[in-house]
Amino acid sequence: MAITLKNAHDIEMMRVACRLASEVLDFITPHVRAGVTTGELDRLCHEYMLNEQGTVPAPLNYQPPGYPPYPKATCISVNDVICHGIPGDKTLKNGDALNIDITVIKDGYFGDTSRMFIVGEGSILAKRLAQVTYECMWLGINQVRPGAHLGDIGHAIQTHAEAQGYSVVREYCGHGIGQVFHEDPQIVHYGRQGTGLELQTGMIFTIEPMINAGKREIRTMPDQWTVKTRDRSLSAQWEHTVLVTPTGHEVLTHSALTPPPPPGSSYVTSFAAAA
């Protein structure tokens, strides 16, 4: 596993890219409402990236081996879509739960983050799943420090999700990130404490648990991108990009409207670090 430890310049550039990615989510928040299409949300995000930020949407035309080029600037995954939902003509309605996943490129560095949104009031199930998934992400983040192990992150997430009766998607995971969109290490959201790679200062990676209300099995749609729950249960996801610091961690994907962490989280933002 080839791990790229970031130097001081890399870290400063990543702080900028990650803040910009988060600011796209700030921008789009008031537009998420009943009657809007996911394609319109994608268009608005894309124009904001290009015209206001001077960033490039990393997903657009992204093509891993064996996949067709991804056709949009964002991923918008609604209800039973776990990840990689392609924006299009789907009109949002009251009660829909959706994840908007943003990755921007700024001066050659990638910033990656996602948030959950619920249109209108939403069901108790949707709100609870989104909340527990948010807690899962933060429980994983709270494990990050030099000398900890990747298994500590996965264990914290899996334990909390399964204690609430939910399941953890295993086919997709977090990843290292920097001047490459996806690099080592892979950050799986299940595991055993004390196992896996030992974390080192200078690592930057995403923590992005995908949690299903039902079973963990998936099905991939004919477009080869959209991934849904096999049992059609709801799915939720949150994502932050995190730096391993000498004393713990720093959340890089933070902006004015970033939701606060759950009580008891060890929370350091790039704003606080820069102060």
N, C-alpha and C positions, 0 to 999 in steps of 0.2 A: 504494500500500500504506500504510494508516493504522496506524502503530505507536504503541502507548501505552507511554511510558516511565514506570516506576513511581517514585513519590516515597518518602521514608523511611517514611511511614505505610503506604503500600501494601506495601512490602517486609516490614515487621514483621508485617502481617496475613497476607501470603502465607507467611511462615515458619511461622506457627501452623497455617494450613490444610494446608500441605504436610506438616508433621510429623504431623498427625492422620491424613492419608491413609496415610502410611507405617505408622503405628501400627495401622491396621486390618489391614494385611498381617502385622504382628507377631502380632496377636491370632489371626488365622485359621490361621497356620502349623501349629500342632499338630493342627488338625482335618482337614488335608489328608492323607487316608489311604484305603486300599482299603476299599470298602464304603459310603463316604459319597456322597451325590448332590451334584451341582453346585447343585441347588436348596437343599439344606440349608446348604451353604457360603454361599450368597447370603443366606439367612435369618439366619444367625449374624452375618454382616457387617452386615446392615441393622439388626439389633437393637443391636449394639455401637455403631454410629454414633448411633442415636437415643437409646439409654438411657445409654450411658457417656460419649459425647463431646459430645452435643448438636449433632451435625452432620446435614446432609441429604445423601442420596446423589444426586449430580448426574445420573447416567444415568436414574434412574427417571422415566418419562414424558417424557424428552427427545425432541424431535421436530423434527429439521431439515426443511426443505422437501422434500416428496416422499417422506418416510418415515412409517411408522406410529409411534406413541409407543413408546419402548423400555420393555419391561414389568418390568424388574428393577433392583435396586440396584447390581449389579456386572456386569462382563463376565467370563465364564470360558470360555476358549478352549482346547479339548483336542485334542492331537495334530495333525491336519491343519487345524484351525480357525486361521486367521491372526489374526482379531480379531472383536470384537463377538459372541462366543458367548453365547447367552442361557441362563442357568442354568435347569435343569429336572430331569427325572427320570433323567438319565444318571448311572449309578453308576460311580465311579472304580474302576479295577482296577490291580493291580501293573503297573508299566511305563508307565502313562499319563504324558504330559508336558502340563502345563497352565500357562497364563498367567492370573493373576487381576489384573484392572485395576480400580483403585479411584479414584474422584473424589468428594471430599466438598466441601460448601459450609459454611463457617464464617464467620458475620457478613458474608456477602455476597462472600466470596473463595473461589476454587476451588483445591483441592490435588489433583494428579493424578500417579499413579505405578502401576507394575505390576511384578510379579516372576514368574519361572518357578518351577514346582514339578515334581518328578518323584516319582511314587508308587512306593514300594519301591525296588528296585535300579535299574530303568530300563536301557534298552539303551545300548550304547556310542554309537550314533548320536544318541540323544536327549540324552545328557549332553554330547556334544561340540557339538551344535548349540546347546544352551542356553549353554554356555561361550563359544563363539565369538560368539554374539549379545550376550552380556554384554560381551565385549571390544569389540565394535563400538560399543555404546552409549558406553562409556568413551572410546574413541578419538575419538568425536564430541564428547563433553563436553570433552575435553582441548584441542580447538580453540577453545573459547569464550573470547573476550577482546575488549576494545574494539579496533576496527580490523580484526579478522578478518572473513571473509565467510561467508555461509551455505553457499556451495559448498565451503568448507574442511571443514565438518562432514560433508556428504554424501560428499565424496571420501574422507575417512578411513574412513567406514563401508563404503562400496562396495568400496574397495580391499581391506580386510581380509576381508570376506565372500567376495568372488569369488576371492581367493587361496586360500581354504579349499575352494573348489568349490561354494559356496552362492550363492544369488541374493537380491536385495533387492526386496521388494515396492515398487511405485512408486505404486500407487493411493491409499495411505494414508500419512500423514506426521505429524510433530510439529506443534505449533502454539503461538502465543502464548496466554497465559492470565493471568487476574487476577480482575477482577470480572465477566468474561465467560468462559464455558467454552472457547470456541474463537475466537481472534482472530488477526490478523496478528502476526508473519509465519508463513507455512507453512514447516516445517522438513523438507525432503525428505531422504531418506537415501541419496542418490546425487548425483553432480555433479562439477564441476571446481574445482580450487583457484583462489582469487582471483576467483570469479564470485559473483553474487548480492548481496543486500543486505549492507551493512557493519554489523557489530554495534556497538551503542552501550550505554554504561553505563545501567542501569535497565531493559533489556529482560528479560522473563521468558518462557521458553518451555519446551516439553517436547522431549526427544530420546527417541524410542521406536522404534528400528529393528525392523522385521518381516523376519525372515530365513528363507528356505525351504531345506530340504535339497535339493529338486529345482529345478524351474523356477519363475520368478517369477509366472507367470500365475495369476489368481484366478478363482473362481466364487462367485457370491452365491446363497444359498439362498432359497427362496420366502418365508421370513419377512421378507425384505428387509434383514436385519441381519447374519446370520451369514455370514462370508466364509471360504471354504476355499481350499486350494491346488487348482488345476485337476488336477494330476497325482496328488493325494492323498498327496503327500510331507509329512513333518513340517514344522511351522513353529514358530518361537520368537520371543518379544518380551520386551524389558525396557524400562522407562521411568523416567526421572527428570525432575523439573522443575528448571530451572537459571536462576539470575540472572546477568546480566552485571555484574560489579563493575568499579570503576576499574582494578583490577590483574589481572583475570582472570575467575573465575567462582566461584559458590557453589552447591552442590547443596542445594536446599531440602527435598527429599523424603527426609529422613534421620531414623532413629529407632533405638532400641536394637538391633534385630535386622537392620538393613539390612546386606546382604552387603558386605564390604569391597571396595574397588576392586582391579583387577589391579595387580600391581607396576609401578611407574613412572608411575602416574597422578598428575596434579596434583589433589589432593583437598582441597577446603575445604567443610566442612559448616556449617549454620547454628549448630550447637553451638559449633564452633570460632570462628566469627565473633562469637558473642555473648560468648565468654570474655574 
